[in-house]
Amino acid sequence: MATRPEVNRPDRSTPDRGVPSPTTRPATPRSRAGAAWVGIVVAATVLVALVVFMLQNTQPVLISFFTLEGSLPLALALLIAAVGVSLVALVIGSVRIGQLRRRLKQERREHA
């Protein structure tokens, strides 16, 4: 007959009184204020990085779009492109969220 491998089990010789051991800490519940604080710190860090990037990339570049042509600082051209991509992603995401909401409403009506 094969023996089962030893499994680490808590020591049951002392009763558990609900007091955490010195090596473990109780989990701190997450809060909206904590999440907001993390979001603010991340946003501020990204903003600082963006400002540094813009200050380091001020050389002019020639931009051509169909028949339009002009000269802009490199950082500004990239910022405009990033905003354009963000707007496209926002529109596509909003359309998809609308589709999912309509589908969910329809399914709720069918099951009601």
N, C-alpha and C positions, 0 to 999 in steps of 0.2 A: 504494500500500500504506500502511495507517495505521500510525503509530508508537505504540508502547505508552507509557503515562505512566511517568515515572521512579519507581521504588519505592525507598524508603529501605532500603538494605541495609547491614549492618555492614561496616566496613573490614576486608578480609581481608589487608591488606599486612603486618600484624604477627601473629605466631602467638598463639593464645589459650592462655595458660598456666594457666587456671583461677583467675586472680586477678581479683577484681572491680575495676572501674574506680572512681576516687574519687567519681564522681557516683552510682553505684548501690551499694546495700547488699544483702547477701544476705538473703533472707526468713528471719525468725526463726520457728521452728516453734511452733505453738500447743500449750499444755499444759493439762492438767486443772487444775493449780494456778492458772494464769493465768485460766482460765475461772471458777474458783471465786472468785477475787479480784474479777473484774468483777461477778459475781453478788452478792457481799457488798456492794460499793460501791453498786450499783443498789438493793439492798434497804435499805441504811442511808439512802440519799437519799429513797426513798419513805417510809420510816418517819418521818424528820424532817419531811417535807412533811405527812404525816398528823397528826403531833402538833401542828404549827403550825395546820393546818386545824381540829383539834378545839378548840384553845385560843381560836381566833378566832370560833367558832360555838357559843357556850354558851347562847344565848337559848332558852328553852323553847318547844316547839311542841306543838300538840294532835295526837295520832295516833289515828286511828279505823281499826279493822280488824274488819269484820263488826259484831258487837255490842259489841266491846271498845273502850274509850276510855281514853286516858291522856296524860300530859304527859311529854315527854322533852327533853333538850337536842338541838338540831338535829343536831349532829355525831354524837351517839350513835345517833339515828334513822337517819341516812344510813349509818353504819358497820354497823348491824344489817342494813339493806337490802342493802348491798354483800356482806356475808357470806352472806346468803341467796341472792343471785344467784350467788356463787362456788360454793356448794354445789350448786345446780341445774346449773351448767355442769360441775362435777366429776362428778356422777352421769351426765349425758348423755355426756360424754367417755369415762367408764369403760365405759359400755354399748357405745359405738361401738368402742372398742379391743378389747373382748371379742368383738364380732362379727367384726372383722377378723382377730383371732388364730384364731378358730374356722375362718374361711374359709381362712386360710393353712395351717392343719393339714390341713384336708380336701383342699386342692389338692396338698399335699406327699404325702399318702397316695395320691392318684389317679395321680400321676406317678412314684411309686416302684415 
